[in-house]
Amino acid sequence: MSRQNYDCIVIGAGVQGCFTAYHMAKNKQSTLLLDQFLLPHSRGSSHGQTRIIRKAYEQDFYTHMMEECYTLWAQLEREAGVSLFRRTGILVKGPAEDQDFQLFRDTVQRNAVPTEELTPDQFSRRLPQVTLRSGEGTFIDTTAGVLYADRALRAAQGVFQSLGGVIQDGEKVLNIQPGSTVTVTTACGVYKAKTLVITAGPWANTLLSHTDLQLPLEICYHMGSKTEPDERDRQKDQTDVHVLSHFVSDYLPGLEPEPAVVETCMYTVTPDHHFVLDYHPIHRNIVIGAGFSGHGFKFGPVVGKILCELSLGQIPSYDLSPFKIQRFHKNLRSSL
């Protein structure tokens, strides 16, 4: 018979949940990691071969967090004995006078992120396969690269289990009963814990409905068409593929514009595209990590650390004011 009582239960075994459980186990907390699907799966937001990792951002607070992310990704590589990161650099390109492009450039300069500026002549020699249009500015974040996503999930899960953590997959959560001890009922059993962390991606609001809270989260395919997470297999709209094919034709004319493989990944987007990393507004022993808005994977090690700190009642390592639930006070609604 499986164990039923834990220090912490984490719901959702994507990258944020895996790293939260990993950090909880490192802090000697008995931890249960639950996922509604059998692992590995391609139903959420963390699957696939690769994800981008970069320090180039519009906001200083993300660039600051990325410093430690690189360190913690390297630590997981050592612990798991696998390669998770390939450094390639990333091209940042856009209208030179555009506010977003200027924010990117100013932030990397202000934070001394290693970059390489390219004149139009240098660009055409360095990247002849990419179209540079008149008035566009460019630079390369030389620290950037790709993370091997599926491999990273397996690594984090493996280290978590080696530290005594328990993974129960294929267990859909049916009910959450808040209290001084949180009770989680799944299709297979009933579990209790001092603290609960919800990192369920597109299913965050489904779980939060049991706690009388709904966040302003919009679910879509990679900033594309809206979708329902449990209905995505029926979705036949190819608009997103056509948009990407046109982009490839315009900016990467040497490539075949039609994709060889189409793989979908759901985004859970907040109104301001910033994360939610906070306590539940009523139940302080329920911690929420949600709304990663399509750019959260690379932050997994630090997000997991932050959610662990909140769960343990520790002072967070970072200023969490950009990630507070209260910023949506006009958009919050009861699930009743």
DOFI-597804 format. One line per 3 residues: number of its first residue (from 1); their letters; for each residue x negated, y, z of N, C-alpha, C. Coordinates in steps of 0.1 Angstrom, whole numbers, padded with zeros to 4 digits. Atoms other than C-alpha are relative to their C-alpha. Last residue first. Layout:
<nodes>
NUM	a	X Y Z X Y Z X Y Z ~ ...
</nodes>
This chain:
<nodes>
336	lss	-0013 0004 -0004 0183 0292 -0068 0011 0006 -0008 ~ -0004 0011 0008 0150 0295 -0086 0014 -0005 0004 ~ -0003 0012 -0007 0145 0329 -0073 0004 -0011 -0009
333	rln	-0014 0003 -0002 0129 0355 -0095 0002 -0013 0008 ~ -0003 0012 -0008 0097 0373 -0099 0014 -0003 0001 ~ -0003 0011 0009 0094 0398 -0127 0003 -0013 0007
330	khf	-0012 -0002 0007 0096 0430 -0107 0004 -0011 -0009 ~ -0011 -0001 -0009 0071 0418 -0081 0013 0003 -0008 ~ -0012 0003 0008 0047 0407 -0109 0013 0002 0008
327	rqi	0001 -0009 0011 0016 0423 -0093 0013 -0002 -0009 ~ -0008 -0012 -0003 0027 0405 -0061 0000 0010 -0012 ~ -0014 0002 0005 0015 0371 -0075 0007 0014 0001
324	kfp	-0011 0002 -0010 -0021 0382 -0070 0013 -0001 -0006 ~ -0007 0013 0001 -0047 0375 -0097 0011 -0002 0010 ~ -0006 0001 0014 -0062 0410 -0104 0009 -0013 -0002
321	sld	-0010 -0009 0003 -0065 0415 -0066 0006 -0001 -0014 ~ -0011 0007 0007 -0085 0383 -0061 0012 0010 -0004 ~ -0012 -0008 -0002 -0118 0399 -0052 0012 -0005 -0009
318	ysp	-0002 -0011 0010 -0142 0370 -0053 0012 0008 0004 ~ 0013 -0005 0004 -0157 0345 -0028 0001 0012 -0010 ~ 0003 0003 0013 -0123 0341 -0011 -0014 0006 -0004
315	iqg	0001 -0012 0008 -0123 0344 0027 -0004 -0003 -0014 ~ 0013 -0007 0000 -0114 0310 0040 0001 0013 -0008 ~ -0002 -0013 -0008 -0079 0297 0049 -0013 0008 0001
312	lsl	0006 0002 -0012 -0088 0261 0037 0001 0013 0009 ~ -0006 0012 -0007 -0063 0262 0009 -0006 -0002 0014 ~ -0013 -0005 -0005 -0075 0297 -0001 0007 -0011 0008
309	ecl	0002 -0010 -0011 -0111 0285 -0002 0013 0005 0005 ~ 0004 0007 -0012 -0101 0254 -0023 -0002 0010 0012 ~ -0012 0006 -0005 -0082 0276 -0047 -0003 -0009 0012
306	ikg	-0009 -0010 -0006 -0113 0298 -0051 0012 -0007 0006 ~ 0006 -0004 -0013 -0137 0268 -0056 0009 0010 0007 ~ -0002 0011 -0010 -0113 0253 -0082 -0006 0004 0014
303	vvp	-0014 0000 -0004 -0112 0286 -0100 0003 -0011 0010 ~ -0002 -0011 -0010 -0150 0287 -0099 0015 0002 0004 ~ 0008 0002 -0012 -0155 0253 -0115 0002 0011 0011
300	gfk	-0004 0011 -0009 -0126 0257 -0139 -0008 -0002 0013 ~ 0001 -0004 -0014 -0136 0291 -0153 0003 -0011 0010 ~ 0014 -0003 -0003 -0145 0277 -0188 -0001 0004 0015
297	fgh	0008 0012 -0002 -0110 0262 -0190 -0014 0003 0005 ~ 0004 0004 -0014 -0091 0294 -0182 -0010 -0012 0001 ~ 0015 -0002 -0001 -0089 0313 -0215 -0005 -0005 0014
294	gsf	0008 0004 0012 -0055 0303 -0230 -0015 0003 0002 ~ -0001 -0008 0012 -0033 0323 -0206 -0010 -0003 -0011 ~ 0014 -0003 0005 -0045 0308 -0174 -0001 0005 -0014
291	gag	0000 -0011 0009 -0010 0313 -0159 -0014 0003 -0006 ~ -0009 0001 0012 -0013 0291 -0129 -0003 0011 -0009 ~ 0009 -0004 0011 -0033 0283 -0097 0008 -0002 -0013
288	ivi	-0004 0001 0015 -0009 0283 -0068 -0012 0004 -0009 ~ 0009 -0009 0008 -0016 0276 -0031 0003 -0003 -0015 ~ -0001 0003 0014 0010 0262 -0007 -0007 0010 -0008
285	nrh	0008 0012 0002 0000 0264 0030 0003 -0007 -0014 ~ 0015 -0003 0001 0010 0300 0031 -0008 -0013 -0002 ~ 0006 0012 -0006 0047 0292 0023 -0015 0001 -0002
282	iph	-0007 0004 -0012 0066 0324 0016 -0007 -0011 0008 ~ -0004 -0012 -0008 0046 0343 -0010 0008 -0003 0012 ~ -0014 -0001 0001 0029 0311 -0022 0005 0011 0008
279	ydl	-0009 0007 -0009 -0008 0318 -0018 0015 0001 -0005 ~ -0006 -0006 -0011 -0027 0331 -0048 0007 -0010 0009 ~ 0008 0008 -0011 -0047 0325 -0079 0005 0006 0013
276	vfh	-0007 -0001 -0013 -0024 0336 -0109 -0009 -0009 0009 ~ -0004 0012 -0007 -0046 0342 -0139 0009 0004 0012 ~ 0009 0003 -0010 -0047 0373 -0162 0006 -0012 0008
273	hdp	0010 0010 0004 -0029 0375 -0195 -0011 -0002 0010 ~ 0012 -0008 0001 -0010 0407 -0184 -0012 -0009 -0005 ~ -0002 -0013 0008 0025 0392 -0190 -0013 0008 -0002
270	tvt	-0006 -0010 -0009 0013 0357 -0179 0002 0013 -0008 ~ 0005 -0014 0001 0007 0330 -0205 0007 0009 0010 ~ -0009 -0006 -0010 0008 0292 -0201 -0004 0014 0002
267	ymc	0004 -0011 -0008 -0009 0279 -0232 0011 0004 0009 ~ -0010 -0010 -0005 -0002 0244 -0246 -0007 0011 0008 ~ 0004 -0003 -0014 -0028 0226 -0267 0009 0011 0005
264	tev	-0007 -0011 -0007 -0021 0211 -0301 -0004 0000 0014 ~ -0002 0003 -0014 -0044 0191 -0323 0006 0011 0007 ~ -0008 -0010 -0007 -0044 0192 -0361 0002 -0005 0014
261	vap	-0006 0005 -0012 -0072 0173 -0379 0008 0012 0007 ~ 0001 0015 0001 -0085 0178 -0414 0007 -0007 0012 ~ 0007 0007 -0011 -0073 0214 -0414 0000 -0015 -0003
258	epe	-0009 0010 -0006 -0065 0231 -0447 -0007 -0008 0010 ~ -0009 -0007 -0009 -0087 0262 -0454 0010 -0010 0007 ~ -0014 0005 0005 -0116 0242 -0469 0010 0005 0010
255	lgp	-0007 0012 -0006 -0146 0263 -0458 0013 -0004 -0007 ~ 0007 0012 0004 -0168 0286 -0478 0006 -0012 0005 ~ -0004 0005 0013 -0143 0314 -0475 -0007 -0012 -0005
252	lyd	0010 0011 0002 -0147 0318 -0438 0002 -0007 -0013 ~ 0012 -0003 -0007 -0130 0352 -0431 -0011 -0011 -0001 ~ 0005 -0014 0000 -0101 0353 -0455 -0014 0002 0006
249	svf	0002 -0004 0014 -0095 0316 -0463 -0006 0015 -0001 ~ 0012 0007 0006 -0101 0306 -0427 -0003 0005 -0014 ~ 0012 -0007 -0006 -0076 0333 -0415 -0013 -0007 -0005
246	hsl	0002 -0013 0006 -0050 0321 -0440 -0012 0007 0006 ~ 0005 0003 0013 -0054 0285 -0427 -0003 0013 -0008 ~ 0014 0003 -0001 -0050 0297 -0392 -0006 -0003 -0013
243	vhv	0007 -0012 -0004 -0017 0314 -0400 -0015 -0002 0001 ~ 0001 -0008 0011 -0005 0283 -0419 -0007 0013 0003 ~ 0011 0005 0009 -0013 0261 -0390 -0002 0008 -0012
240	dtq	0013 -0002 -0006 0007 0283 -0366 -0011 -0005 -0009 ~ 0004 -0014 0001 0037 0284 -0389 -0014 0002 0005 ~ 0014 -0001 0004 0039 0246 -0391 -0005 0014 -0002
237	dkq	0004 -0013 0006 0071 0243 -0371 -0015 0000 -0003 ~ 0005 0002 0014 0078 0206 -0365 -0004 0013 -0007 ~ 0002 -0013 0006 0084 0205 -0327 -0007 -0002 -0014
234	rdr	-0011 -0002 0010 0099 0172 -0316 -0003 0013 -0008 ~ 0001 0010 0010 0067 0161 -0298 0010 0002 -0011 ~ 0010 -0003 0010 0067 0194 -0279 -0001 -0010 -0012
231	edp	-0006 0001 0013 0100 0188 -0261 -0010 0001 -0011 ~ -0005 0013 0001 0087 0182 -0225 0007 -0003 -0014 ~ 0010 0010 -0002 0065 0212 -0225 0004 -0014 -0002
228	etk	-0003 0006 -0013 0091 0235 -0240 -0009 -0012 0002 ~ -0003 0014 0000 0077 0256 -0268 0004 -0004 0014 ~ -0004 0004 -0013 0071 0292 -0279 0004 -0015 -0001
225	sgm	-0015 0001 -0002 0053 0296 -0312 0003 -0005 0014 ~ -0009 0002 0012 0016 0306 -0313 0015 0000 0005 ~ -0005 -0013 0003 -0007 0320 -0286 0009 0000 -0012
222	hyc	0011 -0008 0003 -0024 0286 -0285 0004 0014 -0006 ~ 0012 0006 0006 0008 0267 -0285 -0010 0011 -0003 ~ 0001 0001 0014 0033 0284 -0262 -0013 -0008 -0004
219	iel	0007 0012 0005 0046 0286 -0227 0000 0000 -0015 ~ -0005 0004 0013 0055 0319 -0211 -0008 -0011 -0006 ~ 0009 0007 0009 0051 0324 -0174 0007 -0003 -0013
216	plq	-0002 -0005 0014 0068 0351 -0153 -0010 -0007 -0009 ~ 0010 -0009 0005 0066 0330 -0120 0004 0004 -0015 ~ 0003 0001 0015 0096 0313 -0105 -0009 0011 -0004
213	ldt	0009 -0010 0006 0099 0307 -0067 -0001 -0004 -0015 ~ -0008 -0013 0002 0125 0289 -0045 -0009 0011 -0006 ~ 0004 -0009 -0011 0101 0262 -0033 0006 0013 -0002
210	hsl	-0003 0007 -0013 0115 0233 -0054 -0003 0009 0012 ~ -0015 -0001 -0002 0116 0256 -0084 0004 -0007 0013 ~ -0003 -0012 -0009 0078 0259 -0080 0015 0001 0003
207	ltn	0003 0004 -0014 0074 0224 -0095 0004 0011 0010 ~ -0009 0012 -0003 0093 0232 -0127 -0003 -0004 0014 ~ -0013 -0004 -0004 0076 0266 -0127 0010 -0011 0004
204	awp	0001 -0007 -0013 0041 0251 -0128 0014 0004 0005 ~ -0010 0005 -0009 0050 0225 -0155 0000 0008 0014 ~ -0014 -0003 0005 0032 0244 -0183 0011 -0005 0009
201	gat	0000 -0006 0013 -0001 0243 -0162 0015 0003 -0004 ~ -0008 0009 0009 0004 0220 -0132 0002 0006 -0014 ~ 0007 -0004 0012 -0022 0235 -0108 0006 -0008 -0012
198	ivl	-0007 0003 0012 -0002 0234 -0076 -0008 0006 -0012 ~ 0004 -0009 0010 -0022 0232 -0044 0007 -0005 -0013 ~ -0003 0004 0013 -0006 0217 -0013 -0005 0010 -0010
195	tka	-0001 -0011 0010 -0018 0220 0023 0003 -0007 -0014 ~ 0000 -0013 -0007 -0014 0200 0055 0001 0011 -0010 ~ 0013 -0006 -0001 -0004 0169 0035 0001 0013 0007
192	kyv	0000 -0012 -0009 0024 0144 0031 -0014 0005 0001 ~ 0013 -0004 -0006 0030 0118 0004 0002 0013 0008 ~ -0001 -0013 -0008 0062 0100 -0007 -0013 0002 0007
189	gca	0002 0000 -0014 0061 0073 -0034 0002 0013 0006 ~ 0006 0012 -0005 0063 0061 -0070 -0001 0000 0015 ~ -0007 0011 0004 0085 0086 -0088 -0004 -0013 0006
186	ttv	0002 0003 0014 0070 0113 -0067 0009 -0012 -0004 ~ -0006 0013 0004 0080 0129 -0034 -0002 -0002 -0015 ~ -0001 0001 0015 0057 0156 -0020 0006 -0014 -0003
183	tvt	-0004 0014 0004 0061 0165 0017 0002 0000 -0015 ~ -0007 0000 0013 0042 0196 0029 0003 -0014 -0004 ~ 0005 0010 0008 0034 0197 0066 0008 -0001 -0013
180	sgp	0013 0000 -0006 0040 0230 0083 -0008 -0012 -0005 ~ 0000 0000 -0014 0069 0231 0059 -0014 0000 0005 ~ 0009 -0008 -0008 0077 0229 0022 0002 -0002 0015
177	qin	-0007 -0006 -0012 0096 0200 0007 -0011 0008 0008 ~ 0010 -0006 -0009 0084 0193 -0029 0008 0006 0012 ~ -0004 -0010 -0010 0105 0170 -0050 -0011 0005 0008
174	lvk	-0014 -0001 0000 0104 0147 -0081 0005 0011 0010 ~ -0005 -0006 -0012 0067 0148 -0089 0015 0003 -0001 ~ -0007 -0013 0002 0059 0125 -0118 0005 0005 0014
171	egd	-0009 -0003 -0011 0034 0098 -0110 0006 0014 -0001 ~ -0012 0006 0004 0015 0083 -0140 0011 0002 0011 ~ -0006 -0005 0013 -0017 0092 -0123 0012 -0008 -0003
168	qiv	-0012 0007 0003 -0027 0088 -0086 0006 0006 -0013 ~ -0008 -0005 0012 -0063 0100 -0081 0012 -0010 -0001 ~ -0009 0009 0006 -0079 0096 -0046 0008 0006 -0012
165	ggl	-0012 -0005 0004 -0110 0114 -0034 0009 -0010 -0007 ~ -0011 0005 -0008 -0137 0096 -0015 0014 0005 -0004 ~ 0000 -0007 -0013 -0167 0116 -0027 0012 -0005 0009
162	sqf	0012 0004 -0007 -0172 0092 -0056 -0001 0006 0014 ~ -0003 0013 -0005 -0136 0099 -0066 -0012 -0006 0008 ~ -0010 -0001 -0011 -0143 0136 -0069 0003 -0014 0006
159	vgq	0007 -0005 -0011 -0175 0129 -0089 0010 0001 0012 ~ 0009 0010 -0005 -0156 0107 -0113 -0007 0004 0012 ~ -0008 0010 -0007 -0127 0132 -0117 -0009 -0011 0006
156	aar	-0005 -0006 -0013 -0152 0160 -0124 0008 -0010 0007 ~ 0011 -0002 -0009 -0171 0139 -0150 0005 0005 0014 ~ 0005 0013 -0005 -0140 0126 -0167 -0010 0002 0010
153	lar	-0011 0004 -0009 -0126 0162 -0170 -0004 -0014 0006 ~ 0001 -0008 -0013 -0160 0174 -0184 0011 -0005 0010 ~ 0011 0005 -0008 -0161 0146 -0210 -0001 0007 0013
150	day	-0005 0013 -0005 -0126 0156 -0223 -0011 -0006 0009 ~ -0012 -0001 -0009 -0137 0192 -0225 0003 -0014 0006 ~ -0006 0012 0005 -0172 0191 -0240 0011 -0003 0010
147	lvg	-0001 0010 -0010 -0181 0227 -0233 0007 -0012 -0006 ~ -0011 0009 -0001 -0192 0249 -0262 -0001 -0009 0012 ~ 0001 0013 0007 -0215 0279 -0264 0013 -0008 0001
144	att	-0012 0008 0002 -0222 0313 -0250 -0002 -0013 -0007 ~ -0002 0010 -0011 -0253 0328 -0235 0011 -0010 -0003 ~ 0009 0011 0002 -0263 0345 -0268 0001 -0011 0011
141	dif	0002 0004 -0013 -0232 0367 -0269 -0009 -0013 0000 ~ 0000 0014 -0004 -0236 0378 -0305 -0003 -0001 0015 ~ 0011 0003 -0008 -0226 0413 -0317 0001 -0015 0004
138	tge	0003 0014 -0004 -0204 0427 -0344 -0011 0000 0010 ~ 0012 0002 -0009 -0187 0458 -0355 -0002 -0014 0004 ~ 0001 0010 -0011 -0162 0461 -0384 -0013 0000 0007
135	gsr	-0005 -0006 -0012 -0157 0493 -0404 0000 -0010 0012 ~ 0004 -0014 -0002 -0160 0476 -0438 0006 0005 0013 ~ -0008 -0011 0007 -0153 0439 -0436 -0005 0014 0004
132	ltv	0001 -0012 -0008 -0178 0411 -0427 0007 0012 -0008 ~ -0003 -0013 0006 -0169 0378 -0442 0000 0011 0010 ~ -0011 -0008 -0007 -0186 0348 -0427 0002 0013 -0007
129	qpl	-0013 0007 0003 -0206 0322 -0448 0012 0007 0007 ~ -0005 -0002 0013 -0236 0345 -0451 0014 -0006 -0003 ~ -0013 0007 0000 -0241 0346 -0413 0006 0002 -0014
126	rrs	-0001 0010 -0011 -0277 0356 -0406 0012 -0009 -0002 ~ 0010 0010 0000 -0284 0373 -0439 0001 -0011 0010 ~ -0002 0008 0013 -0250 0390 -0442 -0011 -0010 -0002
123	fqd	-0011 0009 -0001 -0252 0400 -0405 0001 -0009 -0013 ~ 0004 0012 -0008 -0287 0414 -0407 0012 -0010 0000 ~ 0010 0007 0008 -0276 0437 -0436 -0004 -0013 0008
120	ptl	-0007 0007 0012 -0244 0447 -0418 -0010 -0008 -0008 ~ -0003 -0010 0010 -0265 0455 -0386 0007 -0008 -0012 ~ 0003 0003 0014 -0264 0428 -0359 0005 0012 -0009
117	eet	-0007 -0009 0009 -0267 0433 -0322 -0004 -0003 -0014 ~ 0008 -0003 0012 -0279 0403 -0301 0009 0009 -0009 ~ -0008 0000 0013 -0266 0398 -0266 -0010 0004 -0011
114	pva	0009 0001 0012 -0279 0388 -0232 0008 0000 -0013 ~ -0001 0013 0007 -0253 0400 -0207 -0009 -0001 -0012 ~ 0013 0005 0005 -0267 0430 -0188 0001 -0014 -0005
111	nrq	0003 0012 -0009 -0234 0436 -0169 -0013 -0007 -0005 ~ -0001 -0004 -0014 -0228 0471 -0183 -0005 -0011 0009 ~ 0011 -0009 -0002 -0239 0460 -0218 -0001 0004 0015
108	vtd	0013 0008 0000 -0216 0430 -0217 -0012 0009 0002 ~ 0001 0009 -0012 -0187 0452 -0205 -0013 -0009 0000 ~ 0004 -0008 -0012 -0193 0480 -0230 -0002 -0009 0012
105	rfl	0014 -0005 0001 -0193 0456 -0260 -0004 0007 0013 ~ 0009 0011 0000 -0161 0438 -0250 -0015 0005 0001 ~ 0000 0005 -0014 -0143 0470 -0241 -0010 -0012 0001
102	qfd	0008 -0008 -0008 -0154 0485 -0274 -0001 -0005 0014 ~ 0014 0003 0004 -0139 0456 -0293 -0010 0008 0009 ~ 0004 0013 -0005 -0107 0459 -0274 -0014 -0003 -0003
99	qde	0002 -0001 -0015 -0105 0497 -0280 -0004 -0014 0006 ~ -0011 0005 -0007 -0110 0494 -0318 -0003 -0001 0015 ~ -0006 -0010 -0008 -0136 0517 -0332 0012 -0005 0008
96	apg	0010 -0006 -0009 -0159 0490 -0344 0007 0010 0009 ~ 0002 -0015 0004 -0130 0470 -0359 -0008 0007 0010 ~ -0013 -0007 0001 -0137 0434 -0348 -0002 0014 -0004
93	kvl	-0001 -0009 0012 -0164 0408 -0343 0014 0006 0000 ~ -0011 -0009 -0003 -0178 0388 -0313 0001 0011 -0011 ~ -0001 -0013 0007 -0199 0360 -0325 0012 0007 0004
90	igt	-0013 -0003 0006 -0207 0333 -0300 0001 0013 -0006 ~ -0003 -0014 0003 -0240 0317 -0291 0014 0001 -0005 ~ 0000 -0003 0014 -0247 0280 -0296 0000 0015 -0002
87	rrf	0002 -0015 0003 -0255 0266 -0262 -0001 0002 -0015 ~ 0009 -0002 0011 -0241 0230 -0258 -0001 0015 -0002 ~ 0000 -0014 0006 -0225 0222 -0224 -0011 0000 -0012
84	lsv	-0013 -0006 0002 -0213 0190 -0208 0000 0013 -0008 ~ 0001 -0013 0006 -0243 0166 -0209 0014 0006 -0003 ~ -0004 -0001 0014 -0239 0137 -0185 -0002 0014 -0005
81	gae	0010 0006 0009 -0255 0125 -0153 0004 0001 -0015 ~ -0006 0011 0008 -0224 0131 -0132 -0010 -0006 -0010 ~ -0007 0009 -0008 -0241 0151 -0105 0006 -0012 -0007
78	rel	0010 0008 -0008 -0266 0168 -0128 0007 -0011 0009 ~ 0008 0008 0010 -0239 0178 -0153 -0010 -0008 0008 ~ -0008 0012 0003 -0217 0189 -0124 -0007 -0009 -0010
75	qaw	0000 0008 -0011 -0244 0213 -0112 0008 -0013 -0002 ~ 0012 0007 0000 -0248 0227 -0147 -0002 -0010 0012 ~ -0001 0010 0011 -0211 0235 -0148 -0013 -0008 0000
72	lty	-0008 0011 -0005 -0215 0251 -0113 0002 -0010 -0011 ~ 0007 0007 -0010 -0243 0274 -0124 0007 -0013 0004 ~ 0012 0006 0007 -0226 0285 -0156 -0007 -0009 0010
69	cee	-0005 0011 0008 -0194 0292 -0136 -0011 -0008 -0007 ~ 0000 0012 -0009 -0214 0313 -0111 0006 -0012 -0008 ~ 0014 0003 -0005 -0222 0339 -0137 -0001 -0013 0008
66	mmh	0007 0009 0009 -0188 0335 -0153 -0014 -0003 0004 ~ -0003 0014 -0003 -0171 0350 -0123 -0007 -0009 -0008 ~ 0006 0004 -0013 -0189 0383 -0128 0002 -0014 0004
63	tyf	0014 0002 0002 -0179 0384 -0165 -0008 -0004 0013 ~ 0002 0013 0006 -0143 0378 -0155 -0015 -0003 -0003 ~ -0002 0010 -0010 -0144 0407 -0130 -0001 -0014 -0006
60	dqe	0012 0004 -0007 -0160 0430 -0155 0002 -0012 0009 ~ 0000 -0004 -0014 -0131 0430 -0179 -0012 -0005 0008 ~ -0004 -0014 -0001 -0132 0429 -0217 -0001 0006 0014
57	yak	-0014 -0002 -0004 -0151 0397 -0217 0002 0015 -0001 ~ -0006 -0012 0007 -0184 0383 -0232 0015 0001 0004 ~ 0000 -0011 -0010 -0197 0358 -0206 0006 0012 -0006
54	rii	0006 -0013 0004 -0189 0328 -0228 0001 0009 0012 ~ 0005 -0007 -0013 -0178 0292 -0227 -0007 0012 -0004 ~ 0010 -0011 0000 -0156 0279 -0256 -0004 0003 0014
51	rtq	-0005 -0013 -0003 -0138 0246 -0253 -0011 0010 0000 ~ 0008 -0011 -0004 -0145 0212 -0269 0009 0012 0005 ~ 0015 0002 0001 -0133 0177 -0277 -0007 0011 0007
48	ghs	0007 -0004 0012 -0097 0180 -0266 -0015 -0002 0001 ~ 0006 0010 0008 -0077 0180 -0234 -0007 0005 -0012 ~ 0014 0002 -0003 -0072 0207 -0208 -0007 -0010 -0009
45	sgr	0008 -0011 0005 -0039 0223 -0217 -0015 -0002 0001 ~ 0001 -0013 -0007 -0013 0196 -0212 -0008 0010 -0007 ~ -0013 -0006 -0002 0000 0165 -0229 -0001 0014 0005
42	shp	0001 -0012 0008 -0032 0151 -0244 0013 0008 0001 ~ -0011 -0003 0009 -0038 0123 -0219 -0002 0013 -0007 ~ -0001 -0013 0005 -0066 0106 -0199 0012 0002 -0009
39	llf	0012 -0007 0005 -0051 0097 -0176 -0009 -0010 -0008 ~ 0011 0008 -0001 -0015 0084 -0173 -0013 0007 -0006 ~ 0003 0009 0012 0009 0112 -0171 -0012 -0009 0004
36	qdl	-0012 0007 0005 0026 0129 -0141 -0003 -0010 -0011 ~ -0004 -0005 0013 -0007 0138 -0124 0012 -0009 -0005 ~ -0011 0006 0007 -0016 0137 -0087 0001 0005 -0015
33	llt	-0002 -0007 0013 -0049 0144 -0070 0011 -0008 -0008 ~ -0007 0008 0010 -0049 0133 -0033 0002 0009 -0013 ~ -0007 -0006 0011 -0075 0148 -0010 0006 -0010 -0010
30	sqk	-0006 0011 0007 -0091 0140 0023 0010 0005 -0010 ~ -0014 0001 -0002 -0110 0171 0031 0005 -0012 -0008 ~ -0004 0011 -0009 -0147 0168 0036 0015 0000 0003
27	nka	-0002 -0006 -0013 -0155 0202 0020 0006 -0010 0010 ~ 0013 -0004 -0005 -0170 0184 -0010 0001 0007 0013 ~ 0007 0012 -0004 -0136 0166 -0013 -0014 0004 0005
24	mhy	-0006 0004 -0013 -0118 0200 -0014 -0008 -0012 0005 ~ 0005 -0009 -0010 -0143 0212 -0041 0006 -0004 0014 ~ 0014 0002 -0002 -0136 0182 -0063 -0006 0009 0011
21	atf	0002 0013 -0007 -0099 0184 -0058 -0014 -0002 0003 ~ -0005 -0003 -0013 -0099 0221 -0069 -0002 -0013 0009 ~ 0010 -0007 -0007 -0122 0211 -0098 0005 0004 0014
18	cgq	0011 0009 -0002 -0098 0184 -0110 -0011 0008 0008 ~ -0003 0009 -0010 -0068 0207 -0106 -0011 -0009 0004 ~ -0001 -0008 -0012 -0083 0235 -0126 0003 -0009 0012
15	vga	0013 -0005 -0004 -0095 0212 -0154 0001 0007 0014 ~ 0008 -0007 0010 -0063 0193 -0157 -0012 0006 0006 ~ 0014 0005 0001 -0052 0168 -0130 -0007 0006 -0013
12	giv	0005 -0004 0013 -0020 0185 -0119 -0015 -0003 -0002 ~ -0008 0005 0011 -0007 0184 -0084 -0004 0006 -0013 ~ 0001 -0009 0012 -0033 0188 -0057 0008 -0007 -0011
9	icd	-0005 0006 0013 -0025 0173 -0023 -0002 0010 -0011 ~ -0004 -0009 0012 -0046 0183 0007 0005 -0009 -0011 ~ 0002 -0014 -0003 -0054 0170 0042 0005 0009 -0011
6	ynq	0012 -0006 0005 -0038 0137 0033 -0002 0014 0006 ~ 0003 -0013 -0007 -0011 0113 0045 -0014 0005 -0004 ~ -0011 -0010 0002 0005 0086 0023 -0003 0013 0006
3	rsm	0000 -0009 -0011 -0023 0060 0016 0011 0011 -0002 ~ 0008 -0012 0002 -0014 0034 -0010 0002 0009 0013 ~ -0009 -0012 0000 0000 0000 0000 -0009 0012 0000
</nodes>
